[in-house]
């Protein structure tokens, strides 16, 4: 068979996958990108007239009376909250996930399967139901406040629900398994004899953790952080239910534009921004975390 | 001249588990290892040699007894505070660090300035002849090279005692022979006390200044390779070190009468009654004229320089003789020969 027809055959054979990718992944993204540069329709949808308003409105607002331009503070605070909460979620899930994954990986092989099974149980339930369960725990007449009042630690219920803290608690709960599983996979491959080698070579416990364990399980840390950070940044259900109406994140803000806001170009521009932020943070994150890797 | 004692283990015992599940890994072991010595702990797997090594390294705490390093009690000192380094059986090299960073790890953890670490790493790299591999990662090296890195890493902080846990067991025969002389050279050059764990008696005999033979958590005999080989204290040691024929007999006056009825004039060392004679194959010689103990050759194994003959004696017992091939002069399987035992070299053991 000639090289040329081999190449043609290759394209033909992979065409189902290519068509699917084009239709399911690239197509919608393309539509979103196109909508972001069109003029908004009167009630919803778009008019097929080229316009920069969608992108302009991501960061700026024009006064409806005197047409003066100013920074859209509300938008900026939503972006900032999204990034802040996502980073906090990633850090907290790592802080809880590392000991959890370590615990599971150091159990006898037989009971490890059971522990992993327990970790994945929450996935069996719908996200919305799990989020309502969290709400039931933290609301003013919920389990937590009732318990704390009963013990006498507090006299008034603490307002947790409809705050950033509530959103954070919800996201940590929802995304913790996504951190634990890749960490577990990395620790499972870890050669525990290296810990003894570290101690033997005058390293303290802290130095063994920093100089031996963390660098070796880094692929797991990177994978877990990406798996938690990206869905956190685009989270919709959790901030909607636990943050109430006002503690919006980017996901809710985008939904608002396509719904009540009736501003599809702005929604499309925001979606594109979110995509770019995720891409850029991915690149930066993998660069930074692999900079001292001699393998390059 | 009395030598300084580097490691002094006093009545060290280690029991794992409690009650009916308790397993004794070390009974009651006392050893004094001299400074600058190449000392080998020898025994079959499960004899407690590795447990003793791990107690000296600090990875295990003895359940009884104490361990002293140059006079200081280190029984409960954590491993990172002992001037003792280990060459692990698995090498346990840090996969994320280059060869140079692996070797410098100990010094860095001790807080030595970067310049000093670099100089020490270069010196040790030269010592193990790996100068060209400083920037490589461990997985880019052969088994033998990884072994050298493990050695270099343990030597770099200049420990008072170097522990080696069967470091050569993963290497093929040729490389093992090379590393044996390499280890001996490094020990002489650095003057560091080496405590070497192995189950290979040949390795122990060729490398050690002194050997401790262990079995079932007990110390059976401590001595120079000559002592251990020529004067084993019991049947286990005689059997474990080299090849040995065991010949049963009874003391008669100043000699021992063996099963064939022949009398052997051996050094009795106060033994009486039933005894076992440990006869090394090379202490047996054969005469074609039939003088001595009557025997018949039932098998011959040619081993190059030597030939092993299996002989059947008058009482149907078997004995192995090792004869230099060029002096064996035409002896064949089936031949009747006369057998002589170098009685002065025979070790008498209690039966």
Boltz contact constraints between the chains, C-beta under 6 A:
constraints:
  - contact:
      token1: [A, 193]
      token2: [B, 90]
      max_distance: 6.0
  - contact:
      token1: [A, 193]
      token2: [B, 92]
      max_distance: 6.0
  - contact:
      token1: [A, 194]
      token2: [B, 92]
      max_distance: 6.0
  - contact:
      token1: [A, 196]
      token2: [B, 59]
      max_distance: 6.0
  - contact:
      token1: [A, 197]
      token2: [B, 92]
      max_distance: 6.0
  - contact:
      token1: [A, 199]
      token2: [B, 79]
      max_distance: 6.0
  - contact:
      token1: [A, 199]
      token2: [B, 80]
      max_distance: 6.0
  - contact:
      token1: [A, 200]
      token2: [B, 79]
      max_distance: 6.0
  - contact:
      token1: [A, 200]
      token2: [B, 85]
      max_distance: 6.0
  - contact:
      token1: [A, 200]
      token2: [B, 86]
      max_distance: 6.0
  - contact:
      token1: [A, 201]
      token2: [B, 105]
      max_distance: 6.0
  - contact:
      token1: [A, 201]
      token2: [B, 106]
      max_distance: 6.0
  - contact:
      token1: [A, 201]
      token2: [B, 109]
      max_distance: 6.0
  - contact:
      token1: [A, 202]
      token2: [B, 80]
      max_distance: 6.0
  - contact:
      token1: [A, 202]
      token2: [B, 106]
      max_distance: 6.0
  - contact:
      token1: [A, 202]
      token2: [B, 109]
      max_distance: 6.0
  - contact:
      token1: [A, 202]
      token2: [B, 110]
      max_distance: 6.0
  - contact:
      token1: [A, 203]
      token2: [B, 80]
      max_distance: 6.0
  - contact:
      token1: [A, 203]
      token2: [B, 109]
      max_distance: 6.0
  - contact:
      token1: [A, 207]
      token2: [B, 109]
      max_distance: 6.0
  - contact:
      token1: [A, 215]
      token2: [B, 96]
      max_distance: 6.0
  - contact:
      token1: [A, 216]
      token2: [B, 96]
      max_distance: 6.0
  - contact:
      token1: [A, 294]
      token2: [B, 98]
      max_distance: 6.0
